[in-house]
Amino acid sequence: MPVDQAARRTIKRDLIRRDMERREGQFAQDAILAGYRDLAAGRSFASSGDFKTDMKVLDRKEAADWK
């Protein structure tokens, strides 16, 4: 039974969507694992509650190799 063009496009979109979801899931998994590695290595600090201030602290700590 031949597959018409509309069905092919639907199948192709579905495959692309699944591939994108898989990649997004892998990205999230990698980010979570990196966070656990940072915690295990002692690369953490208490948040001040202000995002800009925390980003400055993070920049300083990364520049000093977390020492």
C-alpha positions in Angstrom: 0.0 0.0 0.0 1.7 3.3 -1.1 2.1 6.1 1.3 0.9 9.5 0.0 2.9 12.7 0.3 1.0 14.1 3.2 1.6 10.9 5.2 5.3 11.1 4.4 5.5 14.7 5.6 3.7 13.7 8.8 6.1 10.8 9.4 9.1 13.1 8.6 7.9 15.8 11.1 7.3 13.1 13.7 10.9 11.7 13.3 12.3 15.3 13.5 10.3 16.0 16.6 11.4 12.8 18.3 15.0 13.6 17.4 14.7 17.1 18.8 13.1 15.8 22.0 15.9 13.3 22.4 18.6 15.9 22.0 16.8 18.3 24.4 16.6 15.4 26.9 20.3 14.7 26.5 21.2 18.4 27.0 19.1 18.5 30.2 20.8 15.3 31.5 24.3 16.6 30.7 23.5 19.9 32.6 22.2 18.0 35.6 25.3 15.7 35.7 27.5 18.8 35.4 25.7 20.3 38.4 26.3 17.2 40.5 30.0 17.2 39.5 30.3 20.8 40.5 28.7 20.0 43.9 30.9 17.0 44.4 34.0 19.1 43.6 32.9 21.9 46.1 32.1 24.4 43.4 29.1 26.0 45.0 28.2 29.1 47.0 25.3 30.5 48.9 23.0 32.7 46.8 22.6 36.3 47.8 19.1 36.4 46.3 20.2 38.9 43.6 21.0 37.3 40.3 23.4 40.0 39.1 25.4 39.8 42.3 25.5 36.0 42.2 26.8 36.1 38.6 29.6 38.4 39.7 30.5 36.1 42.5 30.4 33.2 40.0 32.7 35.0 37.6 35.2 35.8 40.4 35.2 32.2 41.6 35.6 30.7 38.1 38.4 33.2 37.4 40.2 32.1 40.6 39.6 28.4 39.7 37.3 28.1 42.7 40.1 28.8 45.2 
